[in-house]
């Protein structure tokens, strides 16, 4: 009999209950007990959804109040001393690592001022994890009340026998980094960490766990030999515990493991191997032949990363191929990865066109899909005939729909020429023209775009959406908010201003709503990091721009100040990557369509008198294929072309900026150079400034703004901290090259901390300006 499995479920709840409760706790509106109870309620609900869907194996310990990797940092007592020294309650220590903590002293407690740990993207997804930060003298020990055991017992008490999920020891260490001032290679800490894993597994077995899922997603990466060798050490030590630990499923996802297939021999003692057959179905043959005798294969055939219905005919064919090779008792039907990356349920969506809604499947529906496929291959197609017929009808409807194809878009794409990828002049000539026109000082200051989205802004947007206020009233409100932001920036002394984006609900959704080819959900929220959720638009057809999207607001903002105003756009790759893209057309085609739409917008902004235009591409690195080679080269080729197509229609005097998340560009720096942006800002405050050395080594000629403080935390950095960051940057960048800006947009921050941090940033810039102009 073929069974089914869900590798993990979204945490936030159908109405973002976790987000609301967590933010209420941070604001002091509820206590820890109420927040913890909200977590229990959500776990209960999520286990029931999966059980009712017929899923055979259901995960536990997939829930987190912030991030599952951060859970493991605390679980293994790998908490840096800068947090431990405050003796905070465990929940507050946990959140301090995730988002930082700045608290004044009281009669009963000392002042606390500690930044967050570094947060980076989870492989090539839009989810962010908190990076383990390790010391030269690092030790590990198991928490007194281990969360995986506690949540397993919680489910067990409700009659749900779950499979606890752990981040594997090799992945935990390889995804970590040495703390500042440390030099340890994280993988060398494996022998110290393994006893903690074994202790935890023994406790899980004692609690009644029959199987445990150990995620080792790093197996899809190009691994150094020492990391590959670590798998043998790790799983031999774990296997030595024998029958005192549960059976183990090692899960990989987001890519293939063929290049690391020799590692499977190191995993011969585990019960099952899970592979992602949505992303790389071609790996099936190789993996099947590499399995140990009797080892089970978990076939990830239901997409955990997108919202399209599974094509049952294709998925069943893959599973049956595995059965023919291994036998039905050695095959499991599963989601390709955790469903963390998908919305909660399609059942809540009342406003989607019926035709389009029929093409989608969210987490709750995908839990049913694995059960249907498992039943089909076990009991035969007739046992689920109605479901298979309905699925086939959905596939046909989408393939033949008029929504998907726009001949005018395809015609415009056919007329793209090589000249459309080039600026009119080289950078040296452009920057001279820009400097003469803009008159910027040394160390110019700016922000990345958005300013705090206050309650008043959200309420006004809701009223407008409901028809409670007119378009004219809403426009007047937005203009008032823009003027407020402009005056705040003028008072702070910033050099290049932004309009603050009060009219925008999201940096991708806002544009998607103004483009053809997109549809939008009402409740399709997905966790990005911590309590931050996004509602990705869905690309269902060819994309075009019917009318200008941002010109009115930017033109107004420019009209009320004498300082340069920066127009803000989201780039084609980010619009694509932070949407749910089509899976029936290559992403390069969709990116080019977006680039052409944005090209028109860039030219319109210039015509309106906006001569600084930022086209954000924070998702460029995220979209990078996980392994080097032809696939990565091809991606960078079409990604760079898309950005250039969007930005090269302007005159020399117009300065093109772009923003990127994370500063680890070493492995594709040639592509960063090829973008030909005049100014590049990068998220950098949590990274080692030495990563900027690549700009020095490659003699990067253009201007750069590495972020000087972290905007993901409410903490206000002291001026000496920003001063030290600028000093570090000047070790690798020339003074005339350096811009001073925060890490990212300020949408999620509050006004008091925003004013305070920007004031400190501007003062630091002026200090260096005076020093270098003296």
C-alpha positions in Angstrom: 0.0 0.0 0.0 1.3 3.5 -0.9 0.9 6.0 1.8 0.9 9.8 1.7 2.8 12.5 3.5 2.8 16.3 4.1 6.3 17.6 4.9 5.0 20.7 6.8 2.0 23.1 6.9 1.8 27.0 6.9 1.9 28.5 10.4 0.0 31.8 10.2 -3.5 30.5 10.2 -6.3 31.2 7.7 -6.8 34.7 9.0 -3.2 35.4 10.0 -4.0 34.7 13.7 -0.3 34.1 14.5 0.8 37.4 13.0 -1.9 39.3 14.9 -1.1 37.6 18.2 2.6 37.9 17.9 2.5 41.6 17.1 0.1 42.1 20.0 2.6 40.4 22.3 5.4 42.6 21.0 3.2 45.7 21.6 2.4 44.6 25.2 -1.3 44.1 24.4 -1.3 40.4 25.3 0.8 38.3 27.6 2.9 35.2 26.8 0.2 32.8 27.9 -2.3 34.1 25.4 0.3 34.0 22.6 1.3 30.5 23.5 -2.4 29.5 23.5 -2.8 31.0 20.0 0.0 28.7 18.9 -1.7 25.7 20.4 -5.0 26.5 18.8 -3.3 26.9 15.4 -1.4 23.6 15.7 -4.6 21.8 16.6 -6.5 23.3 13.7 -3.7 22.5 11.2 -3.3 18.9 12.3 -7.1 18.4 11.9 -7.1 19.9 8.4 -4.5 17.4 7.3 -6.1 14.5 9.1 -9.5 15.2 7.6 -7.9 15.6 4.1 -6.7 12.0 4.4 -2.9 12.7 4.6 -1.2 9.6 6.0 1.8 11.2 7.7 1.4 14.6 9.3 4.3 16.8 10.5 4.8 18.3 14.0 7.4 20.8 15.0 6.8 22.5 11.7 5.2 25.4 13.7 7.2 28.3 14.9 6.5 31.7 16.4 9.1 33.2 14.2 11.4 30.8 12.3 12.1 27.0 12.5 15.9 27.4 12.3 15.7 29.9 15.1 13.8 27.3 17.1 16.8 25.0 16.6 19.3 27.6 17.7 17.4 27.8 21.0 16.7 24.1 21.1 20.4 23.3 21.0 21.4 26.2 23.3 23.4 27.7 20.5 22.3 31.2 21.7 25.2 33.8 21.5 26.1 35.2 24.9 25.1 38.7 24.0 21.5 37.5 24.4 22.0 35.0 27.2 23.6 37.6 29.5 20.3 39.4 29.9 18.6 36.3 31.4 15.5 37.0 29.4 12.5 34.7 29.5 12.9 32.1 26.8 10.2 33.6 24.6 11.7 37.1 24.8 15.2 35.7 24.2 13.8 33.9 21.1 12.3 37.1 19.7 15.4 39.2 20.6 17.5 36.9 18.3 14.9 37.2 15.5 14.2 41.0 15.6 16.6 42.6 18.1 15.5 44.1 21.5 16.0 47.6 22.8 14.5 48.3 26.2 15.1 51.0 28.8 16.0 50.0 32.3 13.3 49.7 35.0 13.4 49.2 38.7 13.2 45.5 38.2 15.3 44.9 35.1 18.4 46.4 33.4 18.5 48.1 30.0 18.7 45.8 27.0 20.2 46.8 23.6 21.0 43.9 21.3 20.6 43.6 17.5 19.0 40.6 15.8 20.9 37.7 14.3 21.4 37.8 10.5 18.4 36.8 8.5 18.8 35.4 4.9 16.7 33.7 2.3 15.8 30.0 2.7 17.5 28.7 -0.5 15.7 30.2 -3.5 12.4 30.9 -1.8 11.0 34.2 -0.5 11.1 32.8 3.1 13.8 34.1 5.4 15.5 32.1 8.1 17.6 33.3 11.0 21.2 32.1 10.5 22.9 30.1 13.2 25.8 32.2 14.5 28.6 30.2 16.0 31.6 30.7 18.3 35.1 29.3 18.3 34.4 27.7 21.6 30.8 26.7 20.7 29.0 24.1 22.9 25.6 22.5 22.4 23.1 21.1 24.9 19.5 20.1 24.6 16.9 22.5 26.0 15.2 21.3 29.2 11.8 21.1 27.6 12.5 20.2 24.0 9.9 21.8 21.6 9.8 18.8 19.2 8.9 16.5 22.1 6.4 18.9 23.6 4.5 19.4 20.3 4.6 15.7 19.4 2.9 14.9 22.8 0.5 17.7 22.2 -0.6 16.2 18.9 -0.7 12.7 20.4 -3.1 13.8 23.1 -5.4 14.9 20.3 -5.3 11.5 18.6 -2.9 12.6 15.8 0.3 10.5 15.6 2.7 12.9 13.9 6.2 12.8 12.4 8.4 15.4 14.1 10.4 17.5 11.8 14.0 18.6 12.6 16.6 20.6 10.6 19.4 18.1 10.1 22.8 18.5 11.8 24.7 18.9 8.6 22.3 21.5 7.2 22.1 23.4 10.5 25.9 23.8 10.6 26.5 24.4 6.9 23.8 27.1 6.8 25.4 28.8 9.9 28.3 31.1 10.0 31.0 32.1 12.5 30.1 35.1 14.7 32.0 38.3 14.2 35.5 37.9 15.6 35.2 34.1 15.3 37.0 32.0 12.7 35.4 28.6 13.3 34.3 26.5 10.2 30.8 25.6 11.3 31.0 22.0 10.0 33.9 21.3 12.3 31.4 21.5 15.2 29.6 18.4 14.1 31.1 16.1 16.7 30.0 18.5 19.5 26.5 18.8 18.1 25.7 15.1 17.4 25.2 14.0 21.0 22.4 16.6 21.3 20.6 15.2 18.3 20.9 11.6 19.6 19.6 12.7 23.0 16.6 14.4 21.3 15.8 11.4 19.1 15.9 9.1 22.1 13.4 11.4 23.9 11.1 11.5 20.8 11.2 7.7 20.8 10.3 7.5 24.5 7.4 9.9 23.8 6.1 7.5 21.2 7.4 8.9 17.9 7.7 6.1 15.3 9.4 8.2 12.6 11.2 11.5 12.5 11.7 13.7 9.4 15.2 15.2 9.3 15.5 17.9 6.7 18.9 18.0 4.9 18.1 20.5 2.1 21.8 21.3 1.6 22.1 18.1 -0.3 20.8 20.0 -3.4 23.7 22.4 -3.2 27.3 22.1 -4.5 29.0 20.9 -1.3 32.6 21.0 -0.3 34.1 17.6 0.3 34.3 18.1 4.0 30.6 18.8 4.2 29.7 15.7 2.1 31.9 13.7 4.4 30.0 15.0 7.4 26.9 13.1 6.3 28.7 9.8 6.9 29.9 10.9 10.3 26.5 12.3 11.3 24.3 9.4 10.3 26.7 6.7 11.5 26.7 8.3 15.0 22.9 8.7 14.9 22.4 5.1 13.7 24.6 3.8 16.6 21.7 4.6 18.9 19.9 1.6 17.3 16.3 0.9 18.3 16.3 3.6 20.9 15.6 6.2 18.3 12.7 6.4 15.8 13.0 5.5 12.1 14.3 8.4 10.1 13.3 10.0 6.8 15.9 12.3 5.4 14.2 15.0 3.3 15.7 17.0 0.5 13.9 19.6 -1.6 14.2 22.6 -4.0 16.5 20.7 -6.3 18.1 17.4 -7.3 20.6 15.4 -5.4 22.2 13.6 -8.4 25.5 15.5 -8.0 25.6 14.3 -4.4 24.3 10.8 -5.1 27.4 9.3 -3.5 26.2 10.7 -0.1 23.2 8.3 -0.2 25.6 5.5 0.7 26.2 7.4 4.0 22.4 7.4 4.5 21.9 3.7 4.1 20.9 3.3 7.7 17.9 5.7 7.5 14.4 4.3 6.7 13.5 6.7 3.9 14.8 9.3 1.5 12.6 12.2 0.2 13.3 13.9 -3.1 11.7 16.8 -4.9 10.2 15.4 -8.1 8.4 18.6 -9.0 11.6 20.7 -9.3 13.6 17.8 -10.8 11.6 14.8 -11.9 14.5 13.5 -14.0 16.5 12.6 -10.8 14.1 9.7 -10.1 16.0 7.0 -12.1 19.3 7.8 -10.5 17.9 8.0 -6.9 16.0 4.7 -7.3 19.2 2.8 -8.2 21.1 4.4 -5.3 18.7 3.5 -2.5 19.8 0.9 0.0 17.9 -2.4 0.1 14.5 -1.9 1.6 14.9 1.9 1.8 11.7 3.8 1.1 11.4 6.6 -1.4 9.2 9.6 -0.6 8.2 11.0 -4.0 7.6 14.8 -3.8 5.0 15.2 -6.6 2.7 17.8 -5.2 4.3 21.3 -5.5 5.0 22.9 -2.1 6.1 26.1 -3.7 3.3 27.2 -6.1 -0.5 27.4 -6.2 -1.4 25.5 -9.3 -3.4 22.3 -9.1 -1.3 19.2 -9.4 -1.7 17.5 -12.8 -2.8 14.1 -11.5 -2.1 12.3 -14.7 1.5 13.4 -14.7 2.0 12.9 -10.9 0.5 9.4 -11.0 2.8 8.4 -13.9 5.9 9.5 -11.8 4.7 7.6 -8.7 3.9 4.5 -10.7 7.3 4.6 -12.3 8.8 4.5 -8.7 6.4 1.7 -7.8 7.5 -0.4 -10.8 11.1 0.0 -9.7 10.7 -0.5 -5.9 7.3 -2.0 -5.1 4.3 -0.3 -3.5 5.6 -0.9 0.0 8.7 1.3 -0.6 7.0 4.4 -2.1 5.3 7.3 -0.4 3.4 10.1 -2.1 4.3 13.5 -0.7 4.5 17.2 -1.1 7.7 18.3 -2.8 8.6 20.4 0.3 6.8 21.9 3.3 3.6 23.7 2.4 5.0 26.7 4.3 5.4 28.5 1.0 1.7 28.3 0.0 -1.4 30.1 1.2 -3.7 28.4 3.8 -6.8 27.4 1.9 -8.6 28.2 -1.3 -11.9 27.9 0.4 -11.7 31.4 1.8 -11.4 33.0 -1.7 -14.7 34.5 -2.7 -13.6 37.1 -5.2 -11.6 35.0 -7.7 -13.2 34.4 -11.1 -14.6 30.9 -10.9 -12.7 29.8 -14.0 -9.4 30.9 -12.5 -10.1 29.6 -9.0 -10.6 26.1 -10.5 -6.9 26.1 -11.5 -5.5 26.6 -8.0 -4.7 24.5 -5.0 -3.5 25.9 -1.7 -2.1 24.1 1.4 -5.3 22.6 2.6 -6.2 21.4 -0.9 -2.7 20.0 -1.5 -3.1 17.9 1.6 -6.0 16.3 -0.2 -4.1 15.9 -3.4 -1.4 13.7 -1.9 -4.1 11.4 -0.4 -5.9 11.2 -3.8 -2.7 10.3 -5.7 -1.8 7.7 -3.1 -5.3 6.1 -3.4 -5.2 6.2 -7.2 -1.9 4.2 -7.3 -3.0 1.8 -4.5 -6.6 1.1 -5.3 -6.7 2.1 -9.0 -7.9 5.0 -11.0 -11.6 4.0 -10.7 -11.4 4.5 -6.9 -10.9 8.2 -7.5 -12.5 8.6 -10.9 -14.5 11.7 -10.0 -11.4 13.5 -8.7 -9.3 12.5 -11.7 -12.0 13.6 -14.2 -12.4 17.0 -12.4 -8.7 17.4 -12.4 -8.4 16.7 -16.1 -11.2 19.2 -16.8 -9.3 21.9 -14.8 -6.1 21.2 -16.8 -8.0 21.5 -20.1 -9.7 24.7 -19.0 -6.5 26.4 -18.2 -4.7 25.3 -21.3 -7.4 26.6 -23.6 -8.5 29.8 -21.7 -8.4 33.1 -23.5 -7.0 34.6 -20.3 -3.6 33.1 -20.9 -2.7 34.5 -24.3 -2.4 38.1 -25.6 -1.2 38.3 -29.2 -0.3 42.0 -28.8 2.1 41.2 -26.0 3.8 38.5 -28.1 4.1 40.8 -31.1 5.8 43.4 -29.0 8.2 40.8 -27.6 9.1 39.8 -31.1 10.2 43.4 -31.9 12.8 43.7 -29.0 16.2 44.6 -30.5 19.8 44.4 -29.1 19.9 48.2 -28.9 17.1 48.2 -26.4 19.4 46.6 -23.8 22.0 49.5 -23.9 22.1 52.9 -22.2 23.0 55.8 -24.6 26.4 56.5 -23.0 28.9 54.7 -20.8 28.8 55.3 -17.0 31.6 57.9 -16.9 29.7 60.2 -19.2 26.4 59.5 -17.5 27.6 60.1 -13.9 29.1 63.5 -15.0 25.8 64.6 -16.5 23.9 63.3 -13.4 26.2 65.1 -11.0 25.8 68.4 -12.8 22.1 68.0 -12.9 21.5 66.7 -9.3 24.3 68.6 -7.5 24.7 65.9 -4.8 27.3 66.2 -2.0 29.9 63.6 -1.1 28.3 60.6 0.8 24.8 61.4 -0.4 22.0 60.1 1.8 18.7 58.5 0.8 16.3 55.8 1.8 15.3 52.7 -0.1 11.7 53.8 -0.8 8.9 53.1 1.6 8.2 54.9 4.9 6.0 53.7 7.8 2.6 52.4 6.7 0.6 53.8 9.6 -2.8 52.6 10.9 -4.3 55.8 9.3 -3.0 54.7 5.9 -4.3 51.2 6.2 -7.7 52.4 7.3 -8.0 54.9 4.4 -7.0 52.2 1.9 -9.7 49.9 3.4 -12.3 52.6 3.2 -11.4 53.3 -0.4 -11.5 49.6 -1.2 -15.0 49.3 0.3 -16.3 52.4 -1.4 -16.7 54.4 1.9 -14.7 57.3 0.5 -14.4 58.6 -3.1 -11.4 58.4 -5.3 -11.0 62.1 -5.0 -11.0 61.9 -1.2 -8.5 59.0 -1.2 -6.2 60.9 -3.6 -6.2 64.0 -1.3 -5.4 61.7 1.6 -2.5 60.2 -0.3 -1.1 63.6 -1.3 -1.3 64.7 2.3 0.7 61.6 3.4 3.2 62.2 0.6 3.7 65.8 1.7 4.2 64.6 5.3 7.0 62.2 4.2 8.7 64.8 2.0 8.7 67.4 4.9 10.1 64.8 7.3 12.9 64.0 4.9 13.7 67.7 4.3 13.8 68.2 8.1 16.1 65.3 8.5 18.5 66.6 5.8 18.3 63.7 3.4 19.8 64.4 0.0 17.6 62.3 -2.4 14.0 62.0 -1.3 11.3 59.5 -1.9 7.5 59.9 -1.8 7.1 57.2 0.8 4.7 54.9 -1.1 1.6 55.4 1.1 -0.6 54.4 -1.8 1.1 50.9 -2.1 -0.1 47.9 -0.3 2.9 45.8 -1.4 5.8 46.3 -3.7 4.7 43.6 -6.1 0.9 43.5 -5.6 0.6 47.2 -6.3 2.1 46.8 -9.7 0.3 43.5 -10.5 -3.0 45.3 -9.9 -2.1 47.7 -12.6 -0.9 45.2 -15.1 -2.9 42.7 -17.3 -2.2 39.0 -16.8 -2.5 39.0 -13.0 -5.1 37.9 -10.5 -5.2 38.5 -6.8 -6.4 36.6 -3.7 -8.1 38.0 -0.6 -6.5 35.7 1.9 -3.6 34.1 0.1 -1.1 35.2 2.7 2.4 33.5 2.9 5.0 34.0 5.6 8.1 35.9 4.5 9.8 36.3 7.9 8.7 36.5 11.5 5.2 38.0 11.5 5.7 39.5 8.1 3.3 38.1 5.5 2.9 38.7 1.8 0.0 38.1 -0.5 1.7 37.2 -3.8 -0.1 38.1 -7.0 -0.7 35.2 -9.4 0.4 35.4 -13.0 -2.2 33.7 -15.1 -1.6 35.2 -18.6 0.5 37.5 -20.8 1.5 40.7 -19.1 1.2 44.3 -20.3 0.7 47.8 -18.9 -2.5 49.6 -19.8 -1.6 52.9 -18.2 1.1 54.7 -16.1 1.2 53.1 -12.6 3.3 55.5 -10.4 3.8 58.7 -12.3 1.1 60.8 -10.7 2.4 60.3 -7.1 6.0 60.7 -8.0 5.3 63.8 -10.1 3.3 65.4 -7.2 6.1 64.6 -4.7 8.7 66.2 -7.0 6.6 69.3 -7.4 6.6 70.1 -3.7 10.4 70.0 -3.0 13.5 71.5 -4.5 15.5 68.3 -3.7 15.9 65.4 -6.1 12.9 63.0 -6.0 13.5 59.3 -6.6 10.8 57.4 -8.4 10.3 53.9 -7.0 9.6 50.8 -9.1 9.8 47.0 -8.5 12.0 45.3 -11.1 10.9 42.5 -13.5 12.7 39.7 -11.7 11.3 40.7 -8.3 7.8 41.1 -9.7 8.1 37.6 -11.1 9.8 35.9 -8.2 7.5 37.4 -5.6 4.4 36.4 -7.5 3.2 32.9 -8.1 4.4 32.6 -11.7 2.9 30.6 -14.5 4.2 27.1 -14.8 3.2 26.7 -18.5 5.5 29.4 -19.9 9.2 29.8 -19.1 10.0 32.4 -16.6 12.2 34.3 -19.0 9.2 35.0 -21.2 7.3 36.4 -18.2 10.2 38.5 -17.1 10.6 40.1 -20.6 6.9 41.0 -20.6 7.3 42.6 -17.2 10.4 44.5 -18.4 8.6 46.0 -21.4 5.8 47.2 -19.1 8.3 48.8 -16.7 10.3 50.3 -19.6 7.3 52.4 -20.5 6.9 53.4 -16.8 10.6 54.5 -16.5 10.3 56.6 -19.6 7.1 58.2 -18.4 8.7 59.0 -15.0 11.6 60.8 -16.8 9.2 62.7 -18.9 7.4 63.8 -15.8 10.6 65.4 -14.4 11.7 62.5 -12.1 15.4 62.1 -12.9 16.3 59.5 -10.2 14.6 56.2 -10.7 15.1 53.1 -8.5 14.2 49.8 -10.0 14.4 47.3 -7.1 15.6 43.8 -7.7 15.9 42.3 -4.2 14.9 38.9 -5.6 17.6 38.7 -8.2 19.9 36.6 -6.0 17.0 34.6 -4.7 16.1 33.5 -8.2 19.7 32.3 -8.8 19.7 28.5 -9.5 21.2 26.8 -6.4 24.0 25.2 -8.3 26.6 26.7 -10.7 26.5 25.7 -14.3 24.5 26.1 -17.5 21.2 26.7 -15.7 22.6 29.5 -13.6 24.4 31.1 -16.5 21.1 31.0 -18.5 19.2 32.5 -15.7 21.6 35.4 -15.2 21.6 36.1 -18.9 17.8 36.6 -19.1 17.6 38.2 -15.7 20.2 40.9 -16.6 18.6 41.4 -20.0 15.2 42.0 -18.3 16.6 44.6 -16.0 18.4 46.4 -18.8 15.4 46.3 -21.0 13.4 48.0 -18.2 15.9 50.7 -17.5 17.8 51.7 -20.7 15.2 53.9 -22.4 16.2 57.1 -20.5 18.7 59.9 -21.1 22.1 60.1 -19.6 21.0 62.7 -17.0 18.6 60.3 -15.4 20.2 58.3 -12.7 19.1 54.6 -12.4 19.3 53.0 -9.0 18.6 49.4 -7.9 18.3 47.7 -4.6 19.4 44.2 -3.6 18.9 42.0 -0.6 22.1 40.6 0.8 25.7 41.4 -0.2 27.0 37.9 -1.1 27.7 38.6 -4.8 31.0 36.9 -5.2 29.7 34.0 -7.2 27.9 36.1 -9.7 29.5 39.5 -9.5 29.8 39.7 -13.3 26.0 39.9 -13.5 25.8 42.7 -11.0 28.3 44.6 -13.1 26.3 43.8 -16.3 23.2 45.4 -14.9 24.8 48.8 -15.6 22.9 50.5 -12.8 24.3 53.9 -11.8 23.8 53.4 -8.1 23.4 50.0 -6.3 22.1 49.8 -2.7 22.5 46.5 -0.9 21.3 45.0 2.4 24.6 44.8 4.3 24.3 45.8 8.0 24.2 42.2 9.3 26.9 41.0 7.0 30.7 41.2 7.3 31.9 44.4 5.6 34.7 42.2 4.1 32.1 40.9 1.6 32.4 44.4 0.0 35.9 43.5 -1.0 34.6 42.1 -4.2 33.8 45.6 -5.3 37.4 46.7 -4.7 38.8 43.5 -6.3 36.7 43.9 -9.4 37.3 47.7 -9.6 33.6 48.3 -9.7 33.3 51.8 -11.2 29.7 52.7 -10.2 28.2 54.0 -7.0 27.2 51.8 -4.1 25.0 52.2 -0.9 25.6 49.3 1.5 22.9 49.5 4.2 24.3 51.0 7.4 21.5 49.8 9.8 19.0 46.9 10.0 15.4 47.9 9.3 13.9 44.5 10.2 14.3 45.4 13.9 12.8 48.4 15.8 16.1 49.0 17.4 17.7 52.4 16.8 21.4 52.0 16.3 23.8 54.4 18.2 25.7 56.8 16.1 29.1 55.2 16.8 27.7 51.9 15.4 26.8 53.6 12.1 30.1 55.5 12.1 32.0 52.2 12.5 30.0 50.6 9.6 30.9 53.5 7.3 34.6 53.3 8.4 34.5 49.6 7.5 33.0 50.3 4.1 35.6 52.9 3.3 38.2 50.2 3.5 36.8 48.8 0.3 35.0 51.6 -1.4 36.1 55.1 -2.5 34.5 58.1 -0.8 33.1 59.4 -4.1 31.5 56.0 -4.7 29.7 55.6 -1.3 26.1 56.4 -0.6 24.6 56.3 2.9 21.2 54.5 3.3 19.4 52.0 5.5 19.3 48.3 4.6 15.9 48.3 3.1 12.5 50.0 3.0 10.9 51.4 6.2 7.3 50.2 5.6 7.2 47.9 8.7 8.7 50.4 11.1 7.1 53.0 13.3 7.7 56.8 12.9 9.6 57.4 16.2 12.3 54.8 15.5 12.4 55.8 11.8 13.1 59.5 12.6 15.6 58.6 15.3 17.6 56.2 13.1 17.6 58.4 10.0 18.6 61.4 12.1 21.6 59.4 13.3 22.4 58.2 9.8 22.3 61.7 8.3 24.5 63.1 11.1 27.1 60.3 10.5 27.1 61.1 6.8 27.7 64.8 7.5 30.6 63.9 9.8 32.3 61.9 7.0 31.5 64.6 4.5 33.2 67.2 6.6 36.2 65.0 7.2 36.8 64.1 3.6 36.1 67.6 2.2 38.4 69.3 4.8 
